[in-house]
Amino acid sequence: MPEFVKTGIDGLDSILNGGIVENAAVLVSGNPGTGKSIFGLQFLHNGVDMYDEGGIYLTFEETADDISEAAASIGFDRWDEFVESGRIKVYDKRTLLRSGDFSSTLDTILEDLQDTQYDRLVLDSLTMFQLFFDDEKEQRQYLLKFIDILKDSGLTSILTMEQSAMFPDTEIGLENFLTDGNIYLVQSPAGSTSNRYIWVAKMRKQPIKNSMFPIEIDHGGIKVYEQAAGFSMMGDSAPMFGEDDGGGLE
């Protein structure tokens, strides 16, 4: 029976039937503005705040100050405290992009990846990660190597990925097949506003509920509405993928 790592995101762990399988690498995809970075920040902040599990945040797109401001703006009030105490370690773009070579970058962070005080990792994002490589074969090799290192280091990981398509089934990339789980964040136009949804499309070694569920992003982060009543807050209906209680086992 696998052990689970709880995300602490309201409503999500129920959809996942307990959380994310320990040591899994999960891809969180979505088009711009859907909440991918917030998902990652919340996963790490909750890890320390709720479960005493340290985390590592790798960002190719922001500085540490940018991340601090983003965390404060969404209500993760103890982010700076956790960073200062070493419970969350942030590697920002100034560090990760310094060498321009992924092998050198990996050497820079390898000691912390293997440090047993860290249980969770977020990489934001794979879209920028791909810029290290000249072709898809090289990208695949290094991504597999990186994911293996994360697993061997005992880390449960969230990898974010920019997606240009509005709906997830229209754009399936190589990364979807290399990771243990796929979670999509969707923003659907609704008149002058937009509705937000989450779809857990795949999770190896565990059953999942893989319908689309409405979400809300507010102070305190992401909240998932598992029950149908949640739709009254977000809109009248949602695009559906899969069945209400799909197994999701592989």
KANOR-V947327 format. One record per backbone hydrogen bond with DSSP energy under -1.0 kcal/mol. NH is the residue of the N-H (numbers start at 1). CO is the residue of the C=O. E is the energy in kcal/mol with one decimal. If there is no record, write none. Layout:
[[NH:CO:E] [NH:CO:E]]
This chain:
[[5:20:-3.7] [12:9:-1.8] [15:11:-1.2] [16:12:-2.0] [17:14:-1.3] [18:13:-3.3] [20:5:-2.8] [22:3:-3.0] [24:21:-2.0] [26:157:-3.0] [27:181:-3.0] [28:159:-2.7] [29:183:-2.7] [30:161:-1.5] [34:31:-1.3] [39:35:-2.4] [40:36:-2.0] [41:37:-2.6] [42:38:-2.8] [43:39:-2.3] [44:40:-1.9] [45:41:-2.9] [46:42:-2.8] [47:43:-1.3] [48:44:-1.8] [49:45:-2.8] [50:46:-3.0] [52:48:-1.1] [53:47:-2.7] [55:87:-2.3] [56:120:-1.9] [57:89:-3.3] [58:122:-3.1] [59:91:-2.6] [60:124:-1.6] [67:63:-2.1] [68:64:-2.3] [69:65:-2.4] [70:66:-2.4] [71:67:-2.6] [72:68:-2.2] [73:69:-2.2] [74:70:-1.3] [76:71:-2.7] [77:75:-1.7] [79:76:-1.7] [82:78:-2.6] [83:79:-2.4] [84:80:-2.8] [85:81:-1.8] [87:82:-1.5] [88:82:-1.7] [89:55:-2.4] [91:57:-3.1] [93:62:-2.5] [95:92:-1.0] [96:92:-2.5] [97:93:-2.1] [105:101:-2.1] [106:102:-3.0] [107:103:-2.0] [108:104:-1.6] [109:105:-1.3] [110:106:-1.4] [113:109:-2.1] [114:110:-1.7] [118:115:-1.7] [119:54:-2.8] [120:54:-1.9] [121:156:-1.9] [122:56:-2.5] [123:158:-2.6] [124:58:-3.3] [126:160:-3.2] [129:125:-1.6] [130:126:-1.9] [131:128:-1.5] [132:129:-1.6] [133:130:-1.7] [139:135:-2.1] [140:136:-2.7] [141:137:-2.2] [142:138:-2.3] [143:139:-2.3] [144:140:-2.5] [145:141:-2.1] [146:142:-2.7] [147:143:-2.7] [148:144:-2.3] [149:145:-2.0] [150:146:-2.2] [151:147:-2.3] [152:148:-2.8] [153:149:-1.6] [154:151:-1.8] [155:150:-2.5] [156:119:-2.5] [157:24:-2.7] [158:121:-2.6] [159:26:-3.0] [160:123:-2.7] [161:28:-2.0] [163:30:-1.8] [170:167:-1.6] [171:168:-1.4] [177:174:-1.3] [179:175:-1.2] [180:25:-2.4] [181:25:-1.2] [182:202:-2.1] [183:27:-3.1] [184:199:-3.0] [185:29:-3.0] [186:197:-2.7] [188:195:-3.2] [190:193:-2.6] [193:190:-1.7] [195:188:-3.2] [197:186:-2.8] [198:213:-2.7] [199:184:-2.6] [201:182:-1.9] [201:199:-1.0] [202:182:-1.4] [204:180:-2.3] [206:203:-1.1] [208:247:-1.1] [209:15:-1.7] [213:198:-2.5] [215:196:-2.1] [216:223:-2.3] [218:221:-2.2] [220:74:-4.6] [221:218:-2.8] [223:216:-2.3] [224:10:-3.4] [225:214:-3.0] [230:227:-2.0] [231:228:-1.9] [232:229:-1.2] [233:230:-1.3] [235:231:-2.5] [246:243:-1.2]]
